[in-house]
C-alpha cells in the first residue's frame, strides 16, 4: 500500500473536517481521493494503526484526528514490508 495515498486520505479528512465541522463518509473519502471504498478502509486501518485517527465501529462519520503534536513517525507494518519486498 502506498504511503503517499494514505497521507492523501489523511489530508482529505483533515481538510473536510476543517471545512464542514464533521468527518466525511467513507464514500466521500473514496470520491475525493479517487479510490474504491475497500481501498479507503485499508488506508483508514493503517492511519488508525499509526495512531493518527480513531474510529468508533458501527458509527457513521465517527473519525477523529489525533493531535499533531503527539504523532510519531509511522513505521512500516508487516503488510507494508511484504509489499515492499515484492516490488
Secondary structure, 3 states (H helix, E strand, C coil): CCHHHHHHHHHHHHHHHHHHCCCCCHHHHHHHHCCCHHHHHHHHHHHHHCCCEECCCCCCCCCEECCHHHCCCCCCCHHHHHHHHHC
